[in-house]
Amino acid sequence: MSGGQIALGPGKVDLLESIDQEGSISGAARQNQISYRRAWDMVDTMNRCFKKPLVESATGGKGGGGAKLTLLGKKVIAIYREMENKATQATQGEWNALKNHLK
């Protein structure tokens, strides 16, 4: 949380990865099956919550627009995915215990 806003979460990290792959917010929105407006709002929230922007975008027009991750954006993805991996490893025993109760 940052200023009452959710700065980062799994959906936002997925969106960042898609922006990196697609080179645009609209392409990333399609890939994540969300509206362009929702994707734009998520990017705006992330950019406002962090000290430096995670995504830089260029306005569309004759030459076309686009978006790319900043170095911080790429670093945030790496840190988040590492946190996920550590959490998964740390809870593996509990997950196996739960799976014993599934059909």
C-alpha positions as CSV (number, residue, x, y, z in Angstrom):
1,M,0.0,0.0,0.0
2,S,1.1,3.5,-0.8
3,G,-1.1,6.5,0.1
4,G,-4.1,4.2,0.3
5,Q,-3.5,2.7,-3.1
6,I,-2.5,-0.9,-3.8
7,A,0.9,-0.3,-5.4
8,L,1.6,-3.8,-6.6
9,G,0.0,-7.3,-6.8
10,P,-0.1,-10.3,-9.0
11,G,-2.4,-8.7,-11.6
12,K,-0.2,-5.6,-11.9
13,V,3.0,-7.7,-12.2
14,D,1.3,-9.7,-14.9
15,L,0.4,-6.5,-16.7
16,L,3.9,-5.2,-16.4
17,E,5.3,-8.4,-18.0
18,S,2.7,-8.1,-20.8
19,I,3.7,-4.5,-21.5
20,D,7.3,-5.6,-21.7
21,Q,6.3,-8.3,-24.2
22,E,3.7,-6.3,-26.3
23,G,5.3,-2.9,-26.2
24,S,1.9,-1.2,-25.5
25,I,-0.7,-0.9,-22.8
26,S,-3.5,-1.8,-25.2
27,G,-1.7,-5.0,-26.3
28,A,-1.0,-5.9,-22.7
29,A,-4.7,-5.2,-21.8
30,R,-5.8,-7.6,-24.6
31,Q,-3.3,-10.3,-23.4
32,N,-4.6,-10.0,-19.8
33,Q,-8.3,-9.9,-21.0
34,I,-8.9,-6.5,-19.3
35,S,-10.1,-3.2,-20.7
36,Y,-7.6,-0.6,-21.9
37,R,-9.0,1.8,-19.3
38,R,-8.4,-0.7,-16.5
39,A,-4.9,-1.4,-17.7
40,W,-4.2,2.3,-18.0
41,D,-5.5,2.9,-14.5
42,M,-3.3,0.1,-13.1
43,V,-0.2,1.6,-14.8
44,D,-1.1,5.1,-13.5
45,T,-1.5,3.8,-10.0
46,M,1.8,2.0,-10.1
47,N,3.6,5.0,-11.5
48,R,2.2,7.3,-8.8
49,C,2.9,4.9,-6.0
50,F,6.6,4.3,-6.8
51,K,9.3,6.9,-6.4
52,K,10.0,6.6,-10.1
53,P,7.7,5.4,-12.9
54,L,7.6,1.7,-13.8
55,V,6.2,2.3,-17.3
56,E,6.9,5.0,-19.8
57,S,4.4,5.6,-22.6
58,A,4.4,7.5,-25.9
59,T,1.2,9.1,-27.2
60,G,-0.3,7.4,-30.3
61,G,-0.7,9.2,-33.6
62,K,0.8,9.1,-37.0
63,G,4.0,7.3,-35.8
64,G,2.1,5.2,-33.3
65,G,2.4,5.1,-29.6
66,G,3.7,2.5,-27.3
67,A,4.8,1.7,-23.8
68,K,7.9,0.3,-22.3
69,L,9.1,-0.7,-18.8
70,T,11.7,1.4,-17.1
71,L,14.7,-0.2,-15.5
72,L,12.8,0.1,-12.2
73,G,9.8,-1.6,-13.8
74,K,11.9,-4.6,-14.7
75,K,13.6,-4.6,-11.3
76,V,10.2,-4.6,-9.6
77,I,9.1,-7.6,-11.6
78,A,12.2,-9.6,-10.7
79,I,11.8,-8.7,-7.0
80,Y,8.1,-9.7,-7.0
81,R,8.7,-13.0,-8.7
82,E,11.5,-13.8,-6.3
83,M,9.2,-13.1,-3.4
84,E,6.6,-15.4,-4.9
85,N,9.1,-18.2,-5.3
86,K,10.3,-17.9,-1.7
87,A,6.7,-17.9,-0.5
88,T,5.9,-21.0,-2.5
89,Q,8.9,-22.8,-1.2
90,A,8.2,-21.7,2.4
91,T,4.7,-23.1,2.3
92,Q,5.3,-26.3,0.3
93,G,4.7,-28.5,3.4
94,E,1.4,-26.9,4.2
95,W,0.3,-27.1,0.6
96,N,1.1,-30.8,0.5
97,A,-0.9,-31.3,3.7
98,L,-3.9,-29.6,2.2
99,K,-3.6,-31.6,-1.0
100,N,-4.0,-34.8,1.1
101,H,-7.6,-33.6,1.8
102,L,-8.6,-33.0,-1.7
103,K,-10.6,-35.4,-3.8
